[in-house]
């Protein structure tokens, strides 16, 4: 980990010295390296961990990472490492979420938000990577409940401040479309983050359906919540920039297994035009859903990675 951090720091210093100020670039103040090691006392099957940088002053979501699902029996072991770019250390915090999935043979099953923990940057060190124990609080309707504890995981974290000016676009990897993408086209990345204050009449196990250019994609369903968090990414390789096309998002509640007398219920929908992301390259926005009786919101991140 130390070697990786040194290399990243060197790259940041080089890029910061050349980065210009202005435009709509987002300044990066530092890098947070997190290695998710293992878990214990979780008492759930098929767990995985979501790391999320959020801003405390609004509902913005800046970076989200997810471990693989651990299907092995006993205490899970991930040993997965992630790098997150910090834009505002005074008003951002790291959220660590624990989810469990359906079995590996039932990919269409319902997932569950099991535990959560917020981590302030003042609790992190910039001198050396430190292994820390993260005890999860149980989740109540999509939010951390500081009552009961739901197991723990071990993580290794280090925050390194960037003393120079740099821009997100200069340091965030994978900003170019993959090899083989049409020359005049690019890669459209859609990340469905979360929804808030959803409403349905009979059940609330929401998932998101995304329809774009005739292709239908779906997130997993999250069990019994009005405030689900998915953080699922979908990609579309396009021959031309999507300047005149809409993406249709619909949040749907599924009744789950064993309930044969209930049908799926729509919890709201929204059409999003992709033209703005072609101009801005990266957009994260909270959209108010239509065709719903109450105010319901869906947070979506769009990225456009051109071939040139």
N, C-alpha and C positions, 0 to 999 in steps of 0.2 A: 504493500500500500504506500509506503514512504517513497518508493521510486516513482510510482505513478503520480503522487502529489507533487514531487519535485519537477517532473516533466510538465505537468499541467501549469504549475506556477511559472516556469520558464516561458512556456507558450503564451501565458497571459501577459507577462511583462513585455514580450516582443510585440504582441498584438496591440497592447494598450498604448505603446509608444507611437504606433502608427494610426490608431483609430481616430477618426474625426468626430467632432462634436456637432450635433445637429441632426436634421432629418427627423425620422421617427424611430431611430434606433433606441433600444432599451439599454441603459447602463447596467453593467454587472459589477457588483462590489466584492464578490468573492466566490469561492467554490466550496461546496460541502460534499465531502466524500463519506459515504455510508456503506458499510459492509454488514449485511444481515447474516448472522451466524447460525443460530439455532434457537429452538423454543423448548419450554418445559411447562408442565402443569396446565396445558391449554385445554385438555379434555374435549377436543373436537377432532373430526376426521378431515383429511384433505385440506390443510390450512395453506394460505398464502398471505403475503404481506404487501401492503400498498404504502409507498412513501409519497407525501404530497407537500409541496411548498405553497402556503396560502398567505394572503395579506390580511392582517387583523382589522384594517380600516375599511375594507369592503369585502365583496364576495369573490375577488379575483383568485384564480388558480394559475400558478405560474409553471410548475413542473410537477409531473407525476411519473413515478416509476413503480413497477410491479414485479415481485418475485415469481418464480414458477410455483405451481401447485405441488405440494409434497404429499405423494400418495402412500409413502411408506408407513408402516405401523410404528407406534411408539412416538417418542419425541422427534419433531421434525428437524432436519438439518439442511440449510440452504447454502450458506457460504457464497452468497451473491453480492457483488459490489456495484455501487451506483454513484454517479457524479451528478450533482444538482448545482445549478447556477443561481446565486442569490442576488436579487435585485434591490432589496431594501431590508437589511438586517435589523433595523430598528422597529419595523412594522411587519415583518414576516415571521412565521414560525413553521416548524416541521411537524406535520401530522403523520402519525404512524398508525395504520389501520390493519386490523386482523380480520380476514374473511375466511370462510370455509366454503368449499365447493361441493357439488354433487360428486358421485363416484366417477372414476375414470371411465366407466362403461356407460355413464349416463350424462353425456355432455349437455343435454338440453334441460337438465334439472335446475332447481332453484338454489342460488347461492345465498349466503347469510352474512350480514355485518355483525361480527362477534365482539370485537374489542377495539378501543381507540386510545391514543395518548398524544397529547400536544407536547412539543419540545421547544423551548425557547433558545435562541442563539447565545444568550448569556451563559447558558449551561454548557457550552461547547468550548473547546480549547483550540488554539491555533499553534500550539507548540509541538504537539505530537498526537498521533491517533490514540484514542482511549476506548477501551472496551467498557460498555455500560449495560446495565440491566434495565430493561423497559418493562414495567408492569402495566398490563392493559386494564383499563376500566371497561365494564360492560357498556354496550351501546343500547340506548333507548330511543327508538324511532329516529335513527340516523344521527344521533348526537351522543357525545361522550357523557356517561353518567359516572360521577365521581364516587359512587357508592361501592358496589361489589367489584372485586378484582377477577379478571378472566385470564389467569396465567401470565407468563412472561416470555420475552425473547432476549437474546443477547445480541448487541450490535456494537460495531466498532466505528466511531465517528471522529471526524476532524474537519474543522472549518478553517480555511485559509483566506484571509482578506486580500483583495487586490488593491495595491496602493496607487495604481494608475487608472486612467480612464480606458474602459473597453466597452464594447457593445455586444449584446447577446448574439447578434448575427455573425460576429467574428469568431466566437468561441464555441457555440452550440454545434455539435456534430450532426452529420447527415442532412445538411441543408441543400445538398444537390440531389437531383433525381438519380436513381440507380442506373447503372450501365444497361444499355438496351432500350431506354426510354426514347420514344420518337423525338427527333431533333427539335421540332417546333413545339413540343408538348411538355409534359412534366408529371410530377407525382402530387396528387391531392391527398392530403392526410386529414382524416376526420377523427378527433378524439372526443368521445362522449364521456363527459366527466361525471355529472351528477344532476339530480333534480331536487326541487324543494316544494313543500306544501302540496303534494299531489292529493287528489281526491277521487274516490270511486265509491260505488254504492255497496258492493258486496265483498270485495277482497282487495288486498293491496300487495301484490307481488310483482312490481313493475319491471318491465324491460323496455328497450327502445328499438324501434324498427326504423331503419334508414333506407330510403329508396332514392337512387341516383342513377340516371342514364339506364334505367331498366334493371339495374342490379339491386337486389334486396339483401341487406345485412341486418343482423340482430345482435344485441348484447345479451348477456345472461340475465335471468330474472333474479331480483333480490327479494328475499323473504320478508314479508310483513313490515313494510316501512312506507312512510310518506316522503322520506328524504333519502332516496337511494344514492349510492356512490358506485359507479361502474369503472370509470377510467379505462375504457376499452378503445383501442385504436383500429381504424379501418383505412385502407389505402386504395386509391384508384389511379391507374396509369392511363393518362389521357394523351391523345394525339395533338390536341389544341388546348389552350387555356380556357377554362370554363367561364366565359364572360357573359353568357346568356342563359345559363341553366340553373335551375333550382334543385336544392336537396330537400326531400320531404322527411321530416322526423315525426314519429308518433310514439308517444309513451302509452304502453298497454299493460294492463294487469292481467296476469294469468291465474286461474283458480288453483293451479297446482294439482299434484297427483291425488287420485282418490275422490276428487269432487267432480262427479260427472254431470251434476244438475246445474252447474254454473258455466257460463260462457266467459270468454275474455272480454274485458271492458276497456274502452279507450279512455285515457286520462288526459288527453289533450294532444295537439299537434302543432307543427310550425313549418313553414316553408322558408328556407334560407337561400338567398342568392349568393353564388360563389364568386361574383366579380370582385368584391372587396378584398378577398384574401389574395387574389392575383396581384393587386396593387400593394397591399401591406405585407405580404409574405406570411404573416402569423397573426392570428386574431383569436382571442379568448373572450367570449361574451355570454351573458346570461339572457336568455330569450323568454319572454312571456308566452306561454302556450295558448293556443286558440281552441275554441270548441270545448270549453270547460266552464263549469259554473262558478269556480273560485279561482283566485290568482295562483297559478302554478308556473314554475320556472324550470328551464332546462339550460344547463351550462355546457357549451360546445366549444371546442378549440379546432380551428382550421389552420392548416399550413399548406403553402404552395411551394414546391421545390422544382424549379425549372431545370431544363436540360443544359442550359448554357449560363 
